[in-house]
Each structure stands twice: as C-alpha cells, then as structure tokens.
Amino acid sequence: MQESLFSGLLAGGLRPMSQLSRTGVSLEDDLLQKFDRLIGKRGYKNRSEAIRDLIREALLAETVDSNKPVVGTLTLVYDHHMPNLGEKLTALQHSAGAMILATTHVHLDHNYCLEVVIMKGRSKELQAIADHMLALRGVELGKLVLTNSGKGLKGVDPHTHSHTHSH
C-alpha cells in the first residue's frame, strides 16, 4: 500500500528528495544570523524551507504584478451604524459577480463588524473591487491579501495528480 501511494505521488508530479537541486548562497555573517533568528521565530526547521518560501513569495508577487488569476481575501472592519454602508458593501459584492466566492460577517461589538470577502479573479480586478469597498465611508480598517491558487507551487498540476477532490 505504501509503495503504491508513493508511486502515485511521483506519477502525480511530486519530486522525491533525490531530485531536488542544491545551490549555495553567500551571505554576510550578520545577515545570516538575523535570518536564522527570524526563521527560528517562525518555526522553520531549516534554512532550505525558509528560502523556498521566500522564492514562492517572490513568484507570487510576479503573478500579482502581471495581472494573472489569483485568489484573495479582503478583511474589513466597519461601523455598522453608518447609514446604508451594509447595503453598499453588498451591492459592490453583487456587482463583482462570480469573483466573489463567499463572505463571512461577524459582529465584533455594539459598533463594529468584521467582514471577510473571499475572491477569485485577476489581481487588478480584485484590487479594484477592494479599493471601492475600502473607500466607503464607515470602513475603518481593511486589507486585501492576494495569493496564488496553489497551482504549480510544488510542481503538481492540480488537475492531473493522482487523488481526487470534490470540486
């Protein structure tokens, strides 16, 4: 069973450790010490995984900058006593159509609500939607976080690997 699972992972595109490429990096001692402290605080077990994550982050920035498809969350904190604000937020979400996947709404206290909007689309379109929502009077705080859908991050095409998903 274990051998067939491993074979299935390899057939699906995951690379065994022996196929990883090794490279060297030259850094100043103080920069390396600071990096080691940072990755220790973040819970990395080794430098390699931290460096892989930095590379993924740089590739994500390139994806976002080149207006490719991404997924994202827009987190808003707003004053729910502001007249018509809830209706305006809802109208903007409806006008975005299929780019809005889901919204979660939480009452924080008597005055404020938290709303998390999950989106999918081209980065510039999602940024425009977010900008419109963040500019509404009564929205006190907000942040858009964009990320890759995961496609291609680990060398696996999500539609050809061996196990199934419910989508």
Buried (B, 14 or more C-beta within 10 A) or exposed (E): EEEEEEEEBEEBBBEEEEEEEEEEEEEEEEEEEEBEEEBEEEEBEEBEEBBBEEEBEEEBEEBBEEBBBBBBBBBBBBEBEBEEBBEBBEEBBEEBEEBBEEBEEEEEEEEBBBBEBEBBBBBEBBBEBBEBBBEBEBBEEBEBEBBBEEEEBEEBEBEEBBEEEEE
